[in-house]
C-alpha cells in the first residue's frame, strides 16, 4: 500500500471497512454517520500512510484514526465509568445466591454446546442480541475485546481508559451478556 499498490489498499478496505463502521457506530448517532467516519478514516490512511511507524499493529493504528474521527463528530460527551461496584450495583443479581453465598441458581454452562453446535442460530442470535443490548461503554469494550479480538491494552488505548477500567467494564458486560443469554435460552433446548 505504501508503494501505491491499489490492490493492497483494496484488500485492506475489504478486510477492515465493516469493522470501522461498527466501531464508529459506538460514537455516532446513525449508520450513515458511521459510514462517513469510515470513509474519512480511509482518506486519512491514504494521506497519512507514511506516518505509520509500526509501533502498534496496522489494525490498532487504523482503529485509532477511526475512533478519533468518530469522537470529533461528537457523540460521546462523557466517558466516566464508575469502577466501584457499590456505585453501579453487582454484576450478578444477589438473588442468584443463597444465604451462605453459594449459587442457588448457577450459570448454565453453555460453552460446551457452543463448541459442539456452532451452527446453533438460536444461541448465536441470543449472544448477538445480548451484546447489542449493552449500553456504552460496555458495548464497545465487549465488541472490541471479545468479537474483534483486541487485547485489553489495545482497547484501553483506543477508548482512552485505563486497563483496569477496561477489565472491570468487560467483566460487567460479560456478566450482563451471560444473564441475557441464559434468560433467552431458558425453555429453548440447545
N, C-alpha and C positions, 0 to 999 in steps of 0.2 A: 504494500500500500504506500509506504514512504517513497518508493521509486515511481509512483504514478500508475501502478497496475490497477486498472479499473475492475478486473475480475476479482482481485483480492479484496478491494473495497466492497464490491457487490456481495461477496461471501460474508464479510463482517456484518453488513446490513441484514442479510438473510438470517444470520445466526443470532444477532442481538436486538433487532428492532422491536420485536414483541416484548422483550424484557424491558427495554427503555420505556415503552408505552405503559407497561404495567407499573413500573416504578414511578414514573411521572404522575400516574393516576392517583398516587397516595398524596400528592401535594396540590393538585389542581382539581377544579370542580367538574369538569366534563371530559368525556373521551376525546372530543375534538381538541381540547386544550392539551391533553396528554400527547396526542399525535403531533401537535405543533411543537411541544417541548422536544419530542424525539427527533423531529426534523431539524430543529435548531441545534440539537446535540450533534447530529451528523455533520451539519455545516461547520460547527466548531471543531469537530475532529479533523475535517479536511483542512481547515485553516490553521489548526494548531498541532497537527500530527508531529511536526518536527520537535515540539516541546515535550513529547512523551519521553521521559527519562528512564523508564523501566524500573522505577523504584517500587512499583506495585504491578499487579497483573494488568493487562490491557483492559480486561473486563471491569476491574475496580476503577481504573482511570476513567473509562467510559461512563460508568455509573456515577462517578463523582461529578463529571460535567453535567450529566442529566439532572442530578439532584440539585446542583447549583442553579441550573436554568429553571427548574420547576419551582424552587424556593423563590427565585426572583419574581416569578409570576404571582407569588404572594398568598398562597392559601394557608400555610401553616404559621399562624401568628404566635402561638405559644407551644413550647416544646417541653415544659416542665412536667415530669412524671414522678409521682411520689415513690420512694423506694422503701418507705416504712410500711410494712404490711398492715399496721394498725390504721393507717390513713386511707387505705383503699380496700380493706377487707381481706378475708382469707382467699387463697387460691382455690381451695376445695371447700364446699359448704360444710360447716360443722355438723350438720345433720347426717353426714356420711359416716360419722364416728360414734361409737358407743361411749358410755360414761367412763370406761377405762382407757379411752384414747385409741382403741383398736377400730379397724374398719367394720362398720355394721353393714355397709353396702359397698364392697370393694370394687375397684375399677374392673370393668370387663376386659379381660386380656384378648385383644383382637389383633395383636401383632402377628401371631402365627397364621391367622386366617388371611391377613393381608398378603403375606408371602405366598401362601398356598393358593390364593384366589385374587391375583392382581386384576383380573378382568371383572371383579365384582363391582358393577357400576353403581349399585345402591350405596356401598361403603365409600367408593371414590367420590360420588356426588355429595355424600354426607360430610366428608372431610373438606371438600371444596367449599360447600355452603358454610361450614363452621368457620373456616378461615376467612371467608368473605364477610362474615358477620362481626368479626373483631373490629373494635374501634382503633383509632390511631393512638399510639404508635405500634400497638401490638400487631396490627395487620401488616405494617411494613416490616417489622422485625421478624415475625414468623415466616413471612413470604421470602424475604431475603435470606434468612438463615436456613430454613427447612425446605423451601421449594427451590430457590435459586442456588443453594449450597455455599453461600459465602461464609467466611469464618466470622466469629464473634468480633475479632479485631476489625475486619473489613466493614461489618455492619456498623460498629461503633463510629468508625471514621466517617463513613458515608452519611450517617444521621446526626453526627455531632454530639454523640452521647458517650458516656464512659462505658467501658467494657462491663463493669459491674452492673450498671443500669440496664444494659442490653440483656445480661443474663437474667436479671430479675423480671424484666418485661417479657422475655422469651418464656420463662417458666410459667408466668401467669397466663400468657397467651396459649401455651400448650395445654395448660390445665383447663382453660375455657374450651378449647377445641375438643379435648378428650370428653369433657362433660356434655357438650353439644352432640358429639358423635355417639356417645353412649346412650343419650336420650333418644336420638334418632334411630338407633339400632335396636332399642328395646322393642320386642314384638316383631322385629324383622329378622328372619333367620339368615345368617351369613355363612 
